[in-house]
Amino acid sequence: MIDWSAMRGGYRHPYDPRPAIAQIRANPLDQAAWDELWNELHHQGDVDSASYAAVPLLIDACRAGPRDWNLYALVGTIETERHRRKNPPILPAIVDTYVSALEEGRNLALSDLATTRDPLVLRSTFALIAVVAGDIKFGALLGGMSSGEIDELAEETMAWSTAYRDADREANDP
C-alpha cells in the first residue's frame, strides 16, 4: 500500500497524482490533467517518489485509449530522469509494479506505432521503447529534441535541404 501523503513530486514537495490520473481515466486526452502531471511529476530534471508511483497508474488509466504523445513522453521522461544522479531511487515496495508498467507502456507504444502518423507520437513512442530497452541516452535524445533541433541536426549532419526532397511532405506519396 502506497502512503500518498509521503510521496513527493518533481518540486520535492508532497504531491498526490491520483486526482489528475482519475481525470485522464475519464478522458485520456484531457490536456489540463496532463499539464498538471507534467508540471508536478517532473521539474527541470527532478523526479521523485510520486513520479515513480504514478507510472503504473498512468499506464492503467490509458490502457483502453485513446492515447497521445503525453503518456509516452511523460513515462519516458520519468524513466530517463530516474537515472539522474540527483534523483532518488524507486521505493523497493513499488519496483516490481513500476517495471511491469514500463513493459506494458512499451507494448502499448509498439501497438500505437502501427497506426500513428503523428510526429509527436512517433518520437515519444520511439523514445519510450529505447529507454525501456535500456538505451537511456538514445531515448533521452529522441524524447528531448524539438522539431527545430531535429531539423538543425539533419541539416548539419546530412545537408538535408540540399540532399533530400521535402521528405516530410512527401512521406505519404509513392
Buried (B, 14 or more C-beta within 10 A) or exposed (E): EBEBEEBBBBBEEBBBBBEBBEBBBEEBEBEEBBEBBBBBBBBEEBBBBBBBBBBBBBBEBBBEEEBBBBBBBBBBBBBBBBEEEEBBEBBEEBEEBBBEBBEBBBEBBEEBEEEBEEEBBBBBBBBBBBBBEEBBEBBBBBBBBEEEEBBEEBEEEEEBEEEEEEEEEEEEEE
